[in-house]
Each structure stands twice: as structure tokens, then as C-alpha cells.
Amino acid sequence: MGQTWNELLREGQEQLETAQVPEASLDARYLLEEAFDISRSYLLLHGTEEIPGSTVENGSLKRYRQWITRRAQRIPLQHLMGYQEFCGLRFSVDEHVLIPRQDTEVLVELVLRDYPRRMAEQASVLDLCTGSGCILLSLLELGHFRQGLGIDLSEEALKVAMRNQKDLQITAAEFRKSDLFEAVMEREWDVIVSNPPYIAESERSELMPEVAEHEPEMALFAPENGLAFYRKLAEMSGAYLKKGGRIYLEIGCTQGAAVKGLLEEHGFSEVRICPDYAGLDRVVTGIWK
């Protein structure tokens, strides 16, 4: 007699628990559903039934067990499945880009709140350190901004962003290789957004293995206790914004006051620190005047 769905799920869960993977039960279920292309409701209804032989023979069982083994090695779940949901959209991800996180949705929501559709349709967005393109593409898809440019120094990251643009069929976006503003010729942007590297090197040991060992270092770590990119963005962004344009920067939860001070020092007004869903400082935004 073959395994039931629940038995196979328990097998994967136990392997992940042995490897001390956080949320082992949830990850085992996600991988099972993805490997066999079944839904949560199907698993609930048929969990005690034996897995059909045809399903096993098509490679799904092998794929699931391979994924469990790799997840036990702390390979991120999203790298195994190849995607992550963000703002209700699906984004391809790999080891060349940061995995989109729910905290970053706060930045998108703030921009959408400040720019209702009638304003957004006339506005342009510059996204620095774009990575997977999740911020820019979400704003263009959900906010209907007129134009968007995503900038990144990593050619591999830009390939992922352009793949996401193609998959989402968003024509208003352009992606360009640049070291911050180096290749940005356009000077009249309505909105600048960025989730730059902001982790201090001294904090590396505090990161989970999934992050420290499998996400791109150049997108994670920054000098000056994580503030180096904020200093450059504060100094340079005003030259690329229209009068009354806005900047939105994702930050580490302890960096709010420092980043707010940098923006105010370089001519931004009405600077505010906005919390994430957990009440931690997550975004600093200001107006260029």
C-alpha cells in the first residue's frame, strides 16, 4: 500500500523540523501543493487517501522530496518554487534578487495613498535598486502611473525584473543598468522609490541562513552602519525630482531618525517616518521643495 497525502506531508515536515527550519509544517505543505499542483482544499479533502500512482510516476514525488532536502539545507522556499506573491501579484525570484517581503508592501501602499489614480496617470516613478522590479511594477499595475524606470547595478537582477515585466505585461516600465543615478538622464520625476541595501556588516551574524547565505550580498549590506545609500539618495535625489515630488525609502527598523535627518538636511520637507504592520519604522518619505 502506498503513502497517503498526509503521510507524505508528515514525512516532509519531520525532515524540516530536524533541520530546524522555521515554520516547517507550513513550508512542507507549500512544497507539497506546488510539487503536485494541488490546492489546500484538495489536501484537506483527500489527505487520508493514497496518492494516485499516476501522480507519483510523473515526477511529482521526486520533485517534492528533492525540494524538502534542499529546504532542509536552508535554501529559501521562494527559490525552490521560483516565485513570491507581492501586492497580490506573482513575481519570479532567484538568487540574484531580494525576495519581496510583506514589509515592503507598506511602501507601495503609501505611494498609492498619496497618488490616487487621477494623479498617478500623469506621474512618473523612478525606482532605484529595483531588484525583481516588485515595487515599480506593482505601482504601475495597481496605481496606473504613466511611466516608470527601474535602476539596478546587477545585470542578473535586471533580467529577473524584465522577466516579471513580460509576465505581467506591463508596458509602461523600462529597466536600465546604472550605479544609482549614473545612467539616469531624465531629471523631472514625480516619485522616487527605493529599497536600498541597509544592513550593517556587523549584523550579518544575526541574519537567518536563508538570507545571509542565499540572497545577494550587494542588495543587503551597506557601509556606514547601513546608512551609506541613504546619504547618497538624500544628497542626489533633489536634482531628479520635480518641485513637490516625493521620495519613499524603505529602512531598517532602527534607522528612521537618521534617514529623516538626512532628508531634512538636504532640502526635503514634511519628512515622516511610517510604520509597518508590526508597528516598526519601515518607510521614510518626504517632499522636495
C-alpha positions as CSV (number, residue, x, y, z in Angstrom):
1,M,0.0,0.0,0.0
2,G,1.3,3.4,-1.0
3,Q,1.6,6.6,1.1
4,T,-1.3,8.9,1.8
5,W,-1.1,12.6,1.2
6,N,-1.0,13.2,5.0
7,E,1.8,10.7,5.4
8,L,3.9,12.3,2.7
9,L,3.3,15.7,4.2
10,R,4.3,14.5,7.7
11,E,7.5,13.0,6.2
12,G,8.5,16.3,4.8
13,Q,7.5,18.2,7.9
14,E,9.6,15.9,10.1
15,Q,12.7,16.3,7.9
16,L,12.4,20.1,8.0
17,E,11.8,20.1,11.8
18,T,15.0,18.0,12.2
19,A,16.9,20.7,10.2
20,Q,15.3,23.4,12.5
21,V,13.6,25.1,9.6
22,P,11.2,27.8,10.8
23,E,7.5,27.1,10.0
24,A,8.4,23.5,8.9
25,S,4.8,22.4,8.7
26,L,3.8,25.4,6.5
27,D,6.8,25.0,4.2
28,A,6.2,21.3,3.8
29,R,2.6,21.9,2.8
30,Y,3.5,24.7,0.3
31,L,6.1,22.5,-1.3
32,L,3.7,19.5,-1.5
33,E,1.0,21.6,-3.1
34,E,3.4,23.1,-5.6
35,A,5.1,19.9,-6.5
36,F,1.8,18.0,-7.1
37,D,-0.1,21.1,-8.4
38,I,-2.9,20.6,-5.8
39,S,-4.8,23.1,-3.7
40,R,-5.1,23.4,0.1
41,S,-8.7,22.4,-0.2
42,Y,-7.8,19.3,-2.1
43,L,-5.3,18.3,0.5
44,L,-7.9,18.8,3.3
45,L,-10.5,16.7,1.5
46,H,-8.2,13.9,0.3
47,G,-5.4,13.9,2.9
48,T,-6.2,10.4,4.1
49,E,-6.4,8.9,0.6
50,E,-3.5,7.1,-1.1
51,I,-1.5,9.2,-3.6
52,P,-2.5,8.0,-7.1
53,G,0.2,6.1,-8.9
54,S,-0.1,8.3,-12.0
55,T,0.8,11.3,-9.9
56,V,3.8,9.6,-8.4
57,E,5.0,8.4,-11.8
58,N,5.0,11.9,-13.4
59,G,7.9,13.0,-11.2
60,S,6.0,15.0,-8.6
61,L,7.1,12.8,-5.7
62,K,10.7,13.0,-6.7
63,R,10.4,16.8,-7.1
64,Y,8.8,17.1,-3.7
65,R,11.5,15.1,-1.9
66,Q,14.2,17.0,-3.7
67,W,12.7,20.3,-2.6
68,I,12.4,19.1,1.0
69,T,16.0,18.1,1.0
70,R,17.1,21.5,-0.3
71,R,14.8,23.4,2.0
72,A,16.4,21.4,4.9
73,Q,19.7,22.9,3.6
74,R,18.1,26.4,4.2
75,I,17.5,27.2,0.6
76,P,14.7,29.7,0.6
77,L,11.2,28.4,-0.1
78,Q,10.7,31.0,-2.8
79,H,13.9,30.0,-4.7
80,L,12.6,26.4,-4.8
81,M,9.2,27.4,-6.1
82,G,10.6,30.2,-8.2
83,Y,8.2,32.9,-7.2
84,Q,6.8,35.1,-4.4
85,E,3.5,36.9,-4.1
86,F,3.7,40.7,-3.6
87,C,0.8,43.1,-3.5
88,G,-1.4,40.4,-5.0
89,L,0.9,39.9,-8.0
90,R,3.3,37.0,-8.7
91,F,6.9,37.8,-9.1
92,S,9.6,35.4,-10.3
93,V,12.6,35.4,-8.0
94,D,16.0,33.7,-7.9
95,E,19.3,34.0,-6.0
96,H,20.1,37.3,-7.9
97,V,17.3,39.4,-6.3
98,L,15.9,40.0,-2.8
99,I,12.8,38.0,-2.1
100,P,9.9,40.5,-2.0
101,R,8.6,40.9,1.6
102,Q,5.3,42.0,3.1
103,D,7.1,44.8,4.9
104,T,7.9,46.4,1.5
105,E,4.2,46.4,0.6
106,V,3.9,49.3,3.1
107,L,6.0,51.5,0.8
108,V,3.7,50.7,-2.2
109,E,0.6,51.4,-0.2
110,L,1.9,54.8,0.9
111,V,2.6,55.8,-2.6
112,L,-0.8,54.6,-3.8
113,R,-2.4,56.5,-1.0
114,D,-0.6,59.8,-1.8
115,Y,-1.2,59.4,-5.6
116,P,-4.8,58.4,-6.4
117,R,-5.4,57.3,-9.9
118,R,-6.2,60.7,-11.4
119,M,-2.8,62.0,-10.2
120,A,-0.9,58.8,-10.9
121,E,-1.9,58.7,-14.5
122,Q,0.0,61.9,-15.0
123,A,3.0,60.9,-12.8
124,S,6.3,59.1,-13.3
125,V,8.2,56.8,-10.9
126,L,12.0,56.2,-10.6
127,D,12.9,53.0,-8.7
128,L,16.5,52.8,-7.5
129,C,17.9,49.3,-6.6
130,T,14.9,47.8,-8.3
131,G,15.9,44.1,-7.9
132,S,13.0,42.0,-9.0
133,G,11.1,45.1,-10.0
134,C,8.3,44.3,-7.5
135,I,7.9,47.9,-6.2
136,L,7.9,49.6,-9.6
137,L,5.8,47.0,-11.4
138,S,3.2,47.0,-8.5
139,L,2.9,50.7,-8.7
140,L,2.4,50.7,-12.4
141,E,-0.1,47.8,-12.3
142,L,-2.1,48.9,-9.3
143,G,-1.6,52.7,-9.4
144,H,-1.6,53.2,-13.1
145,F,1.4,55.6,-13.1
146,R,2.2,57.0,-16.5
147,Q,5.8,55.9,-16.7
148,G,8.4,54.0,-14.6
149,L,12.1,53.4,-14.7
150,G,13.8,50.7,-12.7
151,I,17.5,51.0,-12.0
152,D,19.9,48.4,-10.7
153,L,23.7,47.7,-10.9
154,S,23.2,44.0,-11.3
155,E,22.6,42.7,-14.8
156,E,21.3,39.4,-13.4
157,A,18.7,41.3,-11.3
158,L,17.6,43.3,-14.3
159,K,17.0,40.1,-16.2
160,V,14.6,39.0,-13.4
161,A,12.9,42.4,-13.4
162,M,12.4,42.3,-17.2
163,R,11.0,38.7,-17.0
164,N,8.5,40.0,-14.4
165,Q,7.6,42.9,-16.6
166,K,7.0,40.5,-19.5
167,D,4.9,38.1,-17.4
168,L,2.8,40.9,-16.0
169,Q,2.5,42.5,-19.4
170,I,3.3,46.0,-18.1
171,T,4.5,48.2,-21.0
172,A,5.0,51.4,-19.1
173,A,8.2,50.2,-17.4
174,E,11.8,50.4,-18.5
175,F,14.8,48.9,-16.8
176,R,18.3,50.2,-17.0
177,K,21.7,49.3,-15.6
178,S,23.1,52.1,-13.5
179,D,25.0,52.9,-10.4
180,L,22.2,54.9,-8.7
181,F,21.7,58.0,-10.9
182,E,24.7,57.4,-13.1
183,A,22.7,56.5,-16.2
184,V,19.5,58.4,-15.4
185,M,19.3,61.2,-17.9
186,E,15.7,62.2,-17.1
187,R,15.5,64.9,-14.4
188,E,11.8,65.5,-13.8
189,W,10.4,62.6,-11.8
190,D,7.3,62.9,-9.7
191,V,8.2,60.0,-7.4
192,I,11.5,58.3,-6.4
193,V,11.2,55.0,-4.5
194,S,14.0,52.7,-3.2
195,N,14.6,49.7,-1.1
196,P,18.4,50.1,-0.9
197,P,20.9,47.9,0.9
198,Y,20.7,48.9,4.5
199,I,22.1,46.1,6.7
200,A,25.3,46.9,8.5
201,E,28.1,44.3,8.1
202,S,28.2,43.9,11.9
203,E,24.6,42.5,11.7
204,R,25.5,39.6,9.3
205,S,25.6,37.0,12.1
206,E,22.1,37.9,13.2
207,L,20.5,37.0,9.8
208,M,18.8,33.7,9.1
209,P,20.9,31.4,6.8
210,E,18.2,31.8,4.1
211,V,19.1,35.5,3.9
212,A,22.8,35.6,4.7
213,E,23.8,32.7,2.5
214,H,21.3,32.8,-0.4
215,E,20.2,36.3,-1.1
216,P,22.6,38.7,-3.0
217,E,25.1,40.5,-0.7
218,M,25.1,43.6,-2.8
219,A,21.4,44.1,-2.2
220,L,21.7,43.5,1.6
221,F,24.8,45.2,3.1
222,A,25.8,48.8,3.1
223,P,28.7,50.7,4.8
224,E,28.4,53.4,7.4
225,N,26.2,51.2,9.7
226,G,23.9,50.6,6.8
227,L,23.3,54.4,6.0
228,A,25.7,54.9,3.0
229,F,23.0,54.6,0.3
230,Y,20.6,56.8,2.2
231,R,23.2,59.5,2.4
232,K,23.7,59.4,-1.4
233,L,20.0,59.3,-2.1
234,A,19.4,62.3,0.2
235,E,22.2,64.3,-1.4
236,M,21.3,63.4,-5.1
237,S,17.5,62.9,-5.3
238,G,16.5,66.5,-5.3
239,A,18.2,67.1,-8.6
240,Y,16.0,64.4,-10.2
241,L,12.6,65.3,-8.7
242,K,10.1,67.9,-9.8
243,K,9.2,70.6,-7.3
244,G,6.7,69.0,-4.9
245,G,7.9,65.5,-5.9
246,R,8.1,62.8,-3.3
247,I,10.7,60.3,-2.1
248,Y,9.9,57.0,-0.4
249,L,12.7,54.9,1.2
250,E,12.4,51.6,2.9
251,I,14.6,51.5,6.0
252,G,15.7,49.2,8.8
253,C,13.6,49.5,11.9
254,T,16.3,51.4,13.8
255,Q,17.2,53.9,11.0
256,G,14.2,56.1,11.0
257,A,15.6,59.1,12.8
258,A,18.9,59.0,11.0
259,V,17.3,58.8,7.5
260,K,14.7,61.5,8.4
261,G,17.6,63.8,9.4
262,L,19.5,63.2,6.2
263,L,16.4,64.1,4.1
264,E,15.7,67.2,6.1
265,E,19.4,68.2,5.9
266,H,19.3,68.1,2.1
267,G,16.1,70.1,1.5
268,F,13.2,67.8,1.9
269,S,10.2,68.9,3.9
270,E,7.3,67.2,5.6
271,V,9.5,64.3,6.3
272,R,7.7,61.5,8.1
273,I,8.6,58.0,9.4
274,C,5.9,55.4,8.7
275,P,5.5,52.0,10.5
276,D,4.9,48.6,9.0
277,Y,2.2,46.2,10.1
278,A,4.1,45.2,13.2
279,G,4.4,48.9,14.3
280,L,8.1,49.1,13.4
281,D,9.6,52.0,11.5
282,R,9.7,50.9,7.8
283,V,9.5,53.8,5.4
284,V,10.7,57.4,5.4
285,T,9.1,59.8,3.0
286,G,9.5,63.5,2.2
287,I,8.6,66.2,-0.3
288,W,11.1,68.1,-2.4
289,K,10.6,71.8,-2.4
